[in-house]
Amino acid sequence: MSGGTEEGRIGSPAPRIEDPRLLTGRGRYVADLTAPHLAHAAFLRSTVPHARITVDASAARTAPGVVAIFTAADLAGTLGQVSFDASIPGMTQLVHTALADDRVRLVGDPVAMVVAESRYLAEDALELIEVRYDELPPVPDVATALDPAAPALYDVAPGNVPYHDTARYGDVDGAFRRADRVIGRTLRQHRYMAAPGGSFGSKWGITRQDLLVCAAAVRTGRPVRWIEDRRENLLVGGHARDESLHVEAAVRADGTLLGLRARLVMDVGAYSVIPMNPAFFTLALRLLIPGPYRVPAYDFEVKTVCTNKGPYVAYRGPWAVETWAREVLLDIIAGELGLAPEEIRRRNLVTPAEQPYRTAAGWRLDGTRAPATLDRALELADLPRFRAEQRRARERGEVLGFGLATFIEPSPGGPEFLAMSGGGKETARVRVEPTGEVSLFTSQIPHGQGHETTLAQVVAAEFGLPYTAVRVVHGDTDATPFSMVGTGGSRSATFGSGAAARAARAVRDQVLRLASGMLGAPPEELELGGGRVFVRERPATGLTMVQLAGMVSLAPAYLPPDTPTELAATATHDGADGGFAQATHCCWVRVDPGTGQVGITRYLVVEDCGSMINPAVVEGQIRGGTAQGLGGVLHERLHYDEEARPLTGTLRDYLLPTAADVPPIEIVHLGPEPGAGPPDYRGVGEGGAICAPPAITNALSDALGIEITQQSVTPSFVLAALRKAGATPADLLDR
């Protein structure tokens, strides 16, 4: 579909509207907000991971500049216990207070809050608060937490397991009896986080600090601001991943998959961040473990486990362990059966001819082209040439490797998948202003994705306006529609654009009806374009949008009978007609066997996300997600010691990829097939972060000639893995 004017038409890489503002330092952030009588909050945080506590804040209450000091007892009657009922069967609500009352459960637990005239004065007062810690045995990891002798972090969750569930699909036992081989591994994805910087911040959650700042504003009668510092963010800003997935595959000797068994254990830390309990993420994960492959039978078990670590939150592709574990296991299966990694995928991917295909998990897979992304990627990769180069490189003392991964992402996944994973909807409002410009009010809140551009392009297409004539209003809860989710789950392209387009079409119909009465021509004979409504056969006969909007706003009494008295509409989109994005990622690596350093020499993505509103924005999302996935494998990791004390307190300890670490990323779009029907916008925001880790891991396994069953692959891991396997750099080069 093309729409709007030539500049900014749908499908064009129109320059982003927001970029000049952001790149010239005129962006507006929380720290830029000010208000009369603004006060500042700071938090006293636990220095131990697990203890009973008593708090004495009396000496701090008279400190200079202090407006108020709050402990858990001080907030009685203002802020109650924190919980959110997601109504997930088998889940226990872990109710707690915003400020720790008699017990702390992690280093960084907020114990007291000071509100003062400045952040400096607030932090000075924190030093006067006395906390007595009667330490309890720490629960640093899942193994300790599941030990019957371990203390329970919550009395309501004995054994430290707040959620346990199982599901079985098809004849799993029969599949494993018929198998020629059963191949399984335990695959571990380590703990890392959405470190703010480059728009990789966490979202989709209300933290305890958020609630406390609001409560402080109510109690003091003053606006209160809190700006999280880096150490606070690393401690309690929100962690993710940290899962162990034991997967067994029943396979024939030719590589055909007959069934899967999956056992997931998720370390969810000490607290849930409302409204998304970690158990929710496992619902999507359970549905997606078979991915785009033919898996006739499958069973699944999940446990979430509490430890003395930071809270578990939504992170780009929160179900990503399913793709990583599956794609790594496929390479392992291929190796054991003597098949090429690409061949085992070809033999098991669901083809378009088989669709609609009923997955083992019970939902319909339709309209996906994962095999096409694999075929095109292999064509561009030219593997025979690389394998020859790989052999020659070893003779020169260089170690090269190639890996790939294929995945599908529900974006949003179709009606059956949506029903099983919780559903959703999005509302938007469109209004023609007296100036003739158009305003879109959306609950999508961008933080780097380009919504001000892409949503403007969608609305402009309905009115034949330049996309710069559409104002996208977001982040103002007085004006925008309510949404429980907002931006997240790759929903903007489908839900956000769908709602915007529906609302814009409703207003477009109003414009045509109004113009029809004023021009004396039926609506079907009118066209919109260039900021005008005109008679198709008589283009000179028409009215500008400014004239129409002016009549509605300034002279409604003079409007023709039975014509709209406003040019505004609200619409909701449930995403039920949306499908799946899919991609194949290919990664080439060079490993230094002496130092363990890994360099990515080439990276290729072949993707299909349906129609693209703005290819430049799509590619930015893919590259950003891929960089994030690269960071997760080669750089980022949150470390705790055996006493559950965090060891990554600064960015000197928690390493993030820089521009120097991220290679050029080649992107090839398959796009919709000719005659595929109306525009099909699918989300693409999470794909890079989901598919990059297995592609990189598989490339490293290929380079080193060893199985890699954990996602964190640092130089020290590479060297340790070689030593553990009994290999030396010389052995590796002589292979």
N, C-alpha and C positions, 0 to 999 in steps of 0.2 A: 504494500500500500504506500502510496505517496500522498501527501496532503500538506496544506499550508502553502506558503510561498516557496520559491526555489531556495531561498535562504532559510535553512532550518527545517526543510521538509523531512518527514519521517523517513528514516533510512539513510540520512546524510550525517556525516561527522561534524555537525554544527559546533562551533566554539562554545564552550560552557559559559553560561551567563554569569555564574558566580565567580569565575576565575579572576577577573580584574580586581574584584573586591578583596578576595583572599590573598592574592599575590602581592597586592600593594599595602598589606597590613591593615586593611579596613574591616577585617572580619570581626564579628562580635561574639565574645565568649562569656562564660559565667564570670570570670575574673574582671571583665569589663563592665559588668553591671554595678550600678551604685544607686543609692537611695538615701533620703534624709535620715539621720540618726542610725545609720548602718552600724551594726555590731558584728563582731567576728568570733567564730567558734574555734576551739581547739580541743582535742581529746587526749585524755590520759589513757594509755593502753597497757595491757598486761605485759609483763616482762617474762612470764613463765607460761608454759603451754597448758597446764592443768592444775588447778588449785581451788581450795575454798578461800574466800577472801572476806576481809572486813575493810571498810573504807572510812577514813576520817578526813573530811574536807574543811574542818572548822578554821584552820589557820589560813586557808586560801581565800575565804569569803571576804576578808577585809583587805585583800591585796589591792594595790593601786590599779585603777581602771577596770576592775571587775564589775560587770553588770549582773551576772548571776552564775551560780555554780549548781550543777545538777549531778546527783547520783541516782541510782535506780529508785531509791526511796523517795527522792525529791520529785520524781515524775509520776508518782501515784496519783491517779485521777486525771492525768493529762494524756499519758501514753501507756496503753495497756500492753498485754503480751503480744508478741509478734507471731503470726501464723497465717497460712493461706491454704484453704481447702481446695485442692485441685481435683478432688473426688476420683482419685485413681485407686481402684481396688488393690488391696494389699499394701497400701502405703500408710505409714504412721506419721502423724503430724508432730514435728519436733518444735514444740512451743517454747519460746524463750523471750527474754526481755531485751529491749534495745540496748540498754546499758547493763552490763553484767551485774547481777544482784548478789548472789552469795557464791557464785562459781564462775571461774573463767575456763574457757575450753581451747584457747590457742594464744600464742604470742601475737599481740596486736588486738586482742579483745578490748573493746572500749569499756572502761571502768568508770570514768567521770567525764563531764563536759564542762568547760569553762567558756562563758560568753563575756567578752570584754570589749573595750573601746578600740583595740587593735589586736592583730594576731600576736604581736610581740608580747603585749601585756598578758594575753591569754596564756601563752606558753610559759611566761614567768610564773603565773599563778599555779600552773600544773605542777611545778616543782615543790609547792607547799602542801600538796595533797599526799597523805600517808595511806599506803595500802599494805595490809598484812596478808602474806600468802602462806597458807598451809598446803603445801604441795601434795598432789595426788599422783599416782603412777601415770606416766604419759602413755598415749596411744599413738605412736608415730607412723604406723603403716597398717595395711590391711591384715597382714599375717598376725600382728599383735592384737588388732581389734577383734579378730575372729577367735582368738584363744579364749576358751571358757574362763580362764583365770583373769582376763583383762577387765578393768573397770568399765562400766557402761557410762558413756558420755551423757545419755538420757535414760532416766528410769523407765520411760515408756518404750524404749527400744533395747530390750535385753539382747546381748550378743552384738550390739552395735550395728544391727541390720534393720534400718527403718523401712526398707522395701524389698520384697522378694516376690518373684512371679515366674511362672513357667507358661509355655505355649507349645503346642505340637500341631504340625500341619502335615497331613499325608501319612503314608505307611513308612515311618522312619525305620522301624526295626527290620521290616522287609527289605528296604533299600540297603541297609548295612549287611544283611545276610546275603544278598545277591552280589555284593561288591567283590571285585577281584582284589582290591586293596583298600585299606582304611589308613588314611594319612592325616595326622593331626599335629598341631603345635599350639603352644601357649604363646600368644603374642602380646607384648606389653607396650602400651602407649603412655609416655611419661607425662608429668604435670608441667604445663606451661600456661601462659596467660595472654590476655589481650592488653599488652602494654601500650598505653596511650602514646601517640606519636605517629604521624602519617595516617590518622583516622583509624587506627587499629584498637581503639578503646572499647571497653565493655559497654553493654547496653542491655535493654530488655530486663532490667531488674531494679527494684527499689531496695537500697541498702539500709542498714540500721542507721548509718550516719544521716541519710536523707530524712528519715523519720525524726531523728533527734533534732536536726536543724529546724524542721517545721515546728516541733514541739517547743523549742526554745523561743521561736518567734511568737508563738501563742502566749507563752508564759511571760515574756518580757514586754510584749507589745511593740517590739521593734523588728525591723528586717534584720535577718541574721545570715551571714555568709560564711561558708567553709570551703576552702580550696584544698583538696587532697594533695599531699606532697608525695614524692616518689616512693619513699619508704612505706608510707601508709598504703599506697597502691600495691606495692609488691607483697605486703603482708596480708591485706584483707580486701584489696580492690576487686578481687574475683579471679579464681583459678579455674582451670579447665583440663580436659583430657584425663590423664591418670586412670586408665582403665587396663584391665587384663582380660583378654578374650581367648579362651581355649576353644579352638575350632577343629572339628574332625570332619573329614570328607570321605564319603563312600564313593569310590570311583571304579570304573572298568579299566582294564589294561590299556584301552585306547584313549583314556583321558576323559571319558564321558562322566559327568557328575550325576550321581544317583541320589545323594542326600547329604545333609549337613547336620551336625550337632554343634551348638554354640553355647558356651557358658561364660557369661559376662560378670565381672566383679568391678564395681566402680567406686573409687575412693572419693567420697563427696565432702570430705572435710568436716568441720564442726558445725556449720550453719547452712541453712538454705536461704537463698536470696529470693524474696517474693517478687512476682507471683509464680515463678517457674521453679517448682521443685525438681531436682535432678531426675527424679523418676520419670518425669514427662519426656525427657530426651530419649529415654530407653524405648519409648513406644515407637518413635520413628526408626530408631536403630533396629529394633526387632523386625520391623516390616522391610527393612532395606538390606539386611545381610546377604540375601541371594543376589541382590543387585540386578544387572541386566542379563543374568545367566539363567539357563534352564536348570532348575533345582526342583525335582518332583516332590521331595519330602524333606522336612526340616523341623528340628525342635530347638527351643531356646529357653534358657534360664538366666535370670538376672538377680543380682544382689547389689544393693547400694550399701556402703559401709562407712560409718562415721569414724573419723580420726581427728587428732589435734592439729589440723591444717586449715588453711584458708578456705573460705566458702567456694562452692562449685557454682559456676554461672554459665549462661549461654555464651558461646564463643563460636566464631565463624565456622559453621558446619558442625554443630554440637554432636551429631551422630557419626562423625567422620571415622571413628574407629572401625566401623563396618567395612568401609572401602579399603582402608589401610590393611586390615587383617586379611580380608578376602583376597586382595590383589597380591599380597606377599605370599599367602598360602598357595595361590595358583602357581606362582613361580616355583615354590618348593615342590608341589605335586608334579609339575612339568619336569623338574630335575630328577625326581625319583623314577618317573616313567620314561625318561629318555626323550622327552618332547621339547620342542622349542617353546618358550613362554608365549609367543604370539599364537602358536598352533593350538595350545589348550584353550585359549580364549576363543579362537575361531570355531572350535568344535562345540562350544557350550553357550555362546551368545544367542539370545533370542533374536531371530531374524524378523524383518518386517513382514515376510510372508506368513509367519506364524501368529501374527498379531491380528486381533486382540488376543492376548495371552493371559491366562489366569495363573498368577504366581502361586508359589507354595503357600505364601502368607494370606492368600485369599482375595487380593485386589487385582484389578485388571490393568495390564501393561499394554498401552496402545500408542501408536504414533512415535515410537522411539527408533532411533537409527544408530545405536551404539556400534553395530558391526561396520557401518559405513565410516564412522570416525576412526576405527581401528584400521580398516583397509587403506584409507587415505593417509593416515599417519605412517603406516609401514611403507607405502609408496614413496613418501617424502623422506623417510629415514634411510632408505637404501641399505638395509642391514647386511647384505652380502659384501658390499664395499666396506662397511664398518668392521665386520669381522676380520676381513683381510688386514685392514689397518690396525686392528687390535693385536693381531699376531705379530705384525712388523714392529709395533710399539714395544712389545715385550722384549723383543730382541735388542731394542735400544735402551732397555731399562725403564720403560714407562709402563704404567698400569692404567688401562682404560676399561670402562664398563658402560653398558647400555641397559636401561630399564624402561619399562612402560607400565601403564595402568589404565584401565577403562572403567568408567563409572556412569551412573545416571543419578540425577538429582531431582527430587520432586519439587517442581516449581510452577504451580503448587502440587501437581501430581494427579489431577483428575478427581472426580467425585468420590470414588470408593476409597482411594488413599486418604483424601481429606476427612472422610467420615471416620476412618479408623484411627487417624492421628490427631483428631480433635477439631478439625474444620477451621473455619475462620471467615472473615469478611472485612471489607474496607468501604468506608463512606467518604465521598468527596462532594464539595459544593462549588458550583461555578456561577459567576455573576458578571454581567456586563456593566461596567461602570459608566457614569455620565460622560466620561471622556472618550468612550468608545473602546477603551482597552478592556481586557478580560481578566478577571481574577479567579484563581483556583485556590480553594481552601482545603488543605489536605492534612491528615494526621501523620503522613510520612515525614520524618524529621531527618534531613540529610546531615551527614558528617563526613562528606567527601565523595559521596556516590554520584553527585550531579543531578539530583532530583529537580532543581530549579530549571535545568535545561530540558531533561527528557520529558518531564510532565508538561512543561510549557509546549514542547513540540507536539505532544499528543492532543492537547487542547487546541492549539493553533490550527492543527489539521482540520478540525471540524468547522472552523470559521474562515478559513482562507486568509489568515493573518500571519504576519511574520512572528516567529516564536518569541521575539523580543517584546512583542506587544502583550504577552501574557505574564501576569504577575502571580507567582506561586507563593502563597502565604502558608507558613508552617511554624510550629513551635509556639503559637499563641493559643492557649487553651480557651481564651474567651471567644475566639473566632473559628477555630478549626473543629472538625468533628471528633468525637471521642473514639479512641481505639485502645483496646486492651494490650495490643502488641506494638503498633506503630511500625517503625522500621526494623525488620528482622526476618530471618527465614527466607531470604531471597524473594520477598513478597512484593516488592515495589513494582517490578515490571508487570506482574500479573494483576495483583490486587489494586495497587495504587493507580496504575495506568488504566485498568479496567473501570474503576470507579470514576476516574477523571473523564474518560471518554464517554461513559454513559451520561454523566451530568452535562458534559459539553453538548452532546447530541440533543438532550432535552432542551437546553437553552437555544441551540441552533433552530430547533423546530419552532420555538417561541418567536425567534427573530423572523423566520420565514412567514409565520402566520401574521405577525404584526405588519411586516412589509407588504404582504399580500393585500391587507385591507387598505393600506395607504397608496399602493401602486395600481390597484385594480387588476391584479393578475393572480391566478391560483398559485399556491406554494410550490407545486411541482414544476412550474414554469420559471421559477426563480433560482438564482445561483448566488453563492457567496464567494467573494474573492477580492483581494486588494483593498480590504477594509470597506467594501461596499456590498449591498444587496441589489441585484439588477435583474431585469427580465432577460432571459436567455436569448431570445430572438431579437431583442432591442437593447443591447448593452448600455446605450446612452441613457436609458430610462432606469433610474435607480436612486437609492438613498445611501448615504454613508452610515456606518455604524455609529458615528458621533451624532448624526441627526436622529436616528432611531432611539439611541440611548437618551438623548436630550428630551425627546418627546415623553418617554416613559418617566423620566425623573422630574422634569420641569413642567410638563403640560399634560398630565394624564387625563384631564377632563376632555381633551380634544382628540383622544385616540378613537379610531373607528370602533363601532360596536363589536362585541364578541372577539376582541383581540386581547392578547396578554397585557396585563397591567404591571408586570415585572419581567425582567429578563434574568431570571435566576432559577436554579434547580439543584436539588440534592439527589444523589443516586448512590446505591450500594452495589458492590460486586462481590460475589462469593467465590470466585476463582474456579468454579466447577468445570469450566471448559478448558482450563489450563492443563498442560501436560508436564513433560520431563525435559530438562536439559541433559545433554550427554556430551562426553568428551573422552578422548584418549590423549594422555600426556606421555611424552617421550623425553628421556633425560640421558645425556651423555656426561660421564664424569672422568676425571683424571685423579688418581690417588698417588700421593707420595708415600711409598712404603717405609721410608726412613723416619718421617715425621708424623704420618697419619693425616696430613692435611688433604682436604678434598676440594677440588675445583670443578665447577660445572662448566663444561666446554660448549655445550649446545643444549637448548631446551625448546621443545616443539609442543604446541597444543593444537589439536584439531577438535573443534567443538561445533555443536548444533544447539543453539538456544532459540530456534524459531526465527521469526522476524526480529530485526534489530531496530529499535527506535533511533539509537545513535551509536554507530560502530565504534567511535572513539571512546565513548563511555564504557561500552562493553569490554573493549580491550584493556582499558584502565582497570576495570574490575578483575579481569582474568590475571593481569600482570601483578596487581596488588595481592590477590589471593595466593598466587604462586610464590611470590616473595615471602609471604607469611608461612606457607607450607615449608619452604626451604629453611626458614628460620627455625621452625619447629624441629626439623630433623638435625640440622647441622650446628645450631647455635643455642637455642633457648631451652632452659630447664630450670625449674624451681627445686632447689635442694633443701632438705631437712636432715638434721643429724638424728642419731638413734634416740635422742630425748625429745624429738619433735620440735626442736628449735630451728627456725629458718636460717639458712646460710646465704641466701641471695637477698641482700638488703639494699643493694644499689645496682646501677647499670654497669658497674665494673664487674659484678658477679653474674648478673643476668644479661647475657649477651644477645643483642639484637642484630639482624643483618643490616648492613649498610648498602649504599648504592654500589660500592666496590665488590660486594659479595653476590649481587644479583646479576645473572647474565642477561644478554638480550633474549627476549622471549618471542619466538616466532608463533604467530597465531593464524590459523586457517579456519575460516567459517564455512560450514556446509550450507547453512541457511535453509529456508523452506524449499521443498520441491515445487517445480512449476505446477500451477493449478491446485496448490494445497489448500486454497480457501482464504478466509479472512485472516487478518494479522493475528499471529500467535506469539505474543510476547511472553517469554519465559525468564525466570530469574537466573542470574549468572553470578551473583555476588559471592557465593560460597564455594563454587566449583574448584577454583585454584587452590584454596586451602585444603580441600578434601582430597583432591587427586594428586597433588604434588608429592606428599610424603611417600606413598607407595612407589611412585615412579622413581624417586630419588633412592629409596631404600633398595629397590630391585636393581638399580644401576650399580650401587655399591656392592651388593651381593655378587653381581656378575663380575665386577672388577676384582674383588678379593677372593672369589671362589669359595665363599663360606656362606652359611645361612645367617641372616640377620633377623632376629625375632624381637628386637626392641627398636622403638622408633628413634631414640636419641643416639645419633652416631657422631660423636665428637672425635677429634684426633686421638685422645687418650683411649676411647673405646676401640678405634680401629687398631691401634697398636696392641691393646690388651687382647682383642679378638684373635689377632694373628698369633700372639704368644700362647693363648689358650689352645688354639688349634695345632700348636706345635710347629707353626710355620715361622720362617724368618723372611726378611725382605728378599734374600737371595733365593730361597725356596720359591717364593712367589714369582720371581722373575724367570726362574728356570722351568716353570710349569709348562 
